[in-house]
Amino acid sequence: MSITAIIVDDEKHCRETLQNLLHVYCKETTILEMANSVDDAKHKILQHKPDVVFLDIELGSGSGFDILTQIPTIHFEVIFTTAFEQYAIKAVKFSSLDYLLKPIDPEELKNAVKKAQQKKDQSIYKKQLETLIHNLKQQPKLHKICLSTADGFEFVDIEDILYCKANGSYTSFILKNKISLLVSKHLKEYENLLQEQRFMRTHNSYLVNLKEVKKFVKSDGGYIIMNNNDTIGVSKNKRDQFLDAMNMLY
């Protein structure tokens, strides 16, 4: 299935490198235009209405996110590109959107293009983009996370998460409203995403929202009671770190 694309990057060699990679590895992709600034990109996107926009996050005239906020209707898939694992990329991950780190790996590029070819539910995709923009406005504290479940996507306020539990190659999210969501990613990935949001891995199987801890019990090696009265284990090698984190929080 053929798709059309626009490349947005303020560095000429990056635009040309991505163009060459697409020509070699993604022959079904037709490059309509390349743009080097916010205004240039906005004009070309509105004119050509591409299927996909490869969007550099940091542009000399602003950011790729500025383009998204200035286009009335997002009618295209977005694949973000960046040279840095910075705050903005964390916001992209929280929204379950695709991104490519420079230098771009051909296999990752092929996978991203393949996903873009699969037409998404536009209402869900719009919600993902809204979640991204919302989190960027709240920086450095992220407020929402998009979770991929068997039924689709769930958009969850981070403060509503009590804890996460490893479930094989999946992760169970236990929420305040007594709902449990099974998400198709490893707990380690969410540990990396949520550790700056006052979450801590207290055990191989648990990632805990420290603000939802009701009590720490010293007996039986030590364990946590959450605000919903669930009991969470604390590994021996995590106990001191956990107590230090709680003392800092309160």
C-alpha positions in Angstrom: 0.0 0.0 0.0 1.5 3.3 -1.1 1.6 6.3 1.2 2.6 10.0 0.7 4.9 11.8 3.1 6.4 15.2 4.0 9.7 15.4 5.9 10.1 18.3 8.3 13.7 18.9 9.7 15.7 22.1 9.9 18.9 20.4 9.0 19.4 19.7 5.2 21.6 16.6 5.7 19.0 15.0 8.0 16.2 15.6 5.5 18.3 14.1 2.7 19.4 11.1 4.9 15.8 10.3 5.8 14.7 10.7 2.1 17.4 8.3 1.0 16.5 5.7 3.7 12.8 5.9 2.7 13.8 5.4 -1.0 15.9 2.3 -0.2 13.9 0.7 2.6 10.3 2.0 2.2 9.8 2.1 -1.6 6.0 2.4 -1.1 6.5 5.9 0.4 6.4 8.9 -1.9 8.0 12.1 -0.6 5.8 15.0 -1.6 7.8 17.8 0.0 10.5 18.6 2.5 10.2 21.5 4.9 12.7 23.3 7.2 10.6 25.5 9.5 7.3 25.7 11.3 5.7 28.0 8.7 7.1 26.2 5.7 5.9 22.8 7.1 2.4 24.2 8.0 2.0 25.6 4.5 3.1 22.4 2.7 1.1 20.1 4.9 -2.1 22.0 4.3 -1.4 22.2 0.6 -0.5 18.5 0.0 -2.4 16.7 2.7 0.1 13.9 3.1 -0.6 10.5 4.7 2.5 10.8 7.0 4.6 13.6 8.4 8.1 12.8 9.6 8.4 15.6 12.2 11.7 16.7 13.8 10.9 17.8 17.4 13.5 20.6 17.6 13.3 23.1 14.7 15.3 26.4 14.5 12.0 28.3 14.2 10.3 26.5 17.0 9.3 22.9 17.6 7.4 20.2 15.7 4.7 20.4 18.4 4.1 24.1 17.3 3.1 22.7 13.9 0.5 20.3 15.4 -1.1 23.1 17.4 -1.4 25.4 14.4 -3.1 22.9 12.0 -6.9 22.9 12.5 -7.4 19.2 11.7 -4.7 16.6 12.0 -5.5 14.4 9.0 -2.1 12.6 8.9 0.0 10.2 10.9 3.0 11.7 12.8 6.3 10.0 13.2 8.5 12.1 15.4 12.3 12.2 14.8 14.9 13.5 17.3 18.6 13.2 18.1 18.0 13.4 21.9 16.2 11.3 24.6 14.8 14.4 26.2 11.7 15.4 28.1 9.7 15.8 24.9 10.3 12.2 23.9 9.0 11.1 27.3 5.8 13.0 26.5 5.6 11.2 23.2 6.0 7.8 24.9 3.3 8.7 27.4 1.0 9.3 24.4 1.9 5.9 22.8 3.0 7.7 19.6 5.8 6.7 17.3 9.2 8.3 17.2 12.6 7.6 15.7 16.0 8.4 17.3 18.7 9.8 15.0 20.7 8.3 13.5 17.6 6.5 12.2 17.8 2.7 12.2 16.4 1.2 8.9 14.5 -1.5 10.7 12.8 0.9 13.1 11.9 3.1 10.1 10.3 0.2 8.3 8.3 -0.7 11.3 7.1 2.9 11.8 6.1 3.2 8.2 4.3 -0.1 8.3 2.3 1.0 11.4 1.5 4.3 9.6 0.0 2.4 6.7 -2.5 0.7 9.0 -5.3 3.3 9.2 -5.9 4.2 12.8 -9.2 5.1 14.5 -9.0 8.9 14.0 -10.9 9.6 17.2 -8.4 7.6 19.2 -5.4 9.1 17.3 -6.8 12.6 18.0 -7.0 11.8 21.7 -3.4 10.5 21.6 -2.3 13.9 20.1 -4.4 15.8 22.6 -2.7 13.8 25.5 0.7 14.7 24.1 -0.1 18.5 23.8 -1.7 18.5 27.3 1.4 16.9 28.8 3.7 19.3 27.1 1.8 22.2 28.5 2.2 20.8 32.0 5.9 20.2 31.8 8.0 19.1 33.6 5.2 17.1 35.4 3.2 14.8 33.1 -0.4 14.3 33.9 -1.8 11.7 31.5 -0.7 8.4 30.0 -2.0 6.4 27.1 -2.2 2.7 27.8 -2.5 0.1 25.0 -4.9 -2.7 26.0 -6.5 -5.6 24.1 -9.6 -3.5 23.5 -7.7 -0.3 22.3 -6.3 2.6 24.2 -7.1 3.9 27.7 -6.2 7.5 28.6 -5.5 7.6 32.3 -4.6 10.4 34.8 -1.3 9.4 36.4 -2.6 10.4 39.8 -5.3 7.7 39.5 -2.7 4.9 39.2 -2.2 3.1 42.6 0.4 0.7 41.4 1.6 -1.5 38.5 2.1 -5.2 38.7 4.3 -7.4 36.4 2.2 -10.0 34.6 4.6 -12.0 32.4 5.4 -9.8 29.4 2.4 -7.7 30.3 1.7 -5.1 33.0 -1.4 -4.7 35.1 -2.4 -1.2 36.1 -4.4 -1.0 39.3 -6.4 2.2 39.4 -8.3 4.1 42.1 -11.7 3.3 40.6 -11.1 -0.4 41.3 -10.4 -1.0 37.6 -7.4 -3.1 36.5 -6.0 -2.6 33.0 -3.8 -5.2 31.3 -1.2 -3.5 29.1 1.0 -5.2 26.5 4.4 -3.9 27.7 6.9 -5.0 30.3 6.9 -3.4 33.8 10.4 -2.1 33.2 9.2 0.2 30.4 6.8 1.8 32.8 9.4 2.0 35.5 11.5 4.2 33.2 8.5 6.3 32.3 7.0 6.9 35.7 10.0 7.1 38.1 10.1 10.9 37.8 6.4 11.0 38.6 6.9 9.7 42.2 6.7 6.0 41.3 9.2 3.4 42.6 10.0 -0.2 41.9 9.7 -1.7 45.3 9.9 -5.3 44.1 10.6 -7.2 40.9 6.8 -7.4 40.4 5.6 -4.0 41.6 5.9 -0.4 40.7 4.2 1.8 43.3 2.8 5.3 43.3 4.4 6.6 46.5 1.7 9.1 47.1 -0.8 6.2 47.4 1.1 4.4 50.2 -1.0 4.2 53.4 1.3 2.3 55.6 4.6 0.4 55.8 4.7 -2.7 58.0 8.1 -3.8 59.3 7.1 -7.4 60.2 7.6 -10.3 57.8 10.5 -8.6 56.1 8.5 -5.4 55.4 5.5 -4.7 53.2 3.4 -1.9 52.0 -0.4 -1.3 52.4 -1.8 0.9 49.7 -4.8 3.3 50.1 -7.1 0.6 48.6 -5.7 -1.8 51.3 -3.8 -4.0 48.8 -0.6 -5.4 50.1 2.6 -4.8 48.1 5.9 -6.5 48.7 9.2 -4.7 49.4 12.4 -6.4 48.4 15.1 -6.5 51.1 17.5 -4.5 48.8 14.8 -1.9 48.1 13.7 -1.3 51.7 16.1 1.5 52.7 15.6 3.2 49.3 11.8 3.1 49.7 11.9 4.5 53.3 14.3 7.3 52.1 11.9 8.1 49.2 8.9 8.2 51.6 10.8 10.5 54.0 11.6 12.9 51.1 8.0 12.9 49.9 6.6 13.7 53.3 
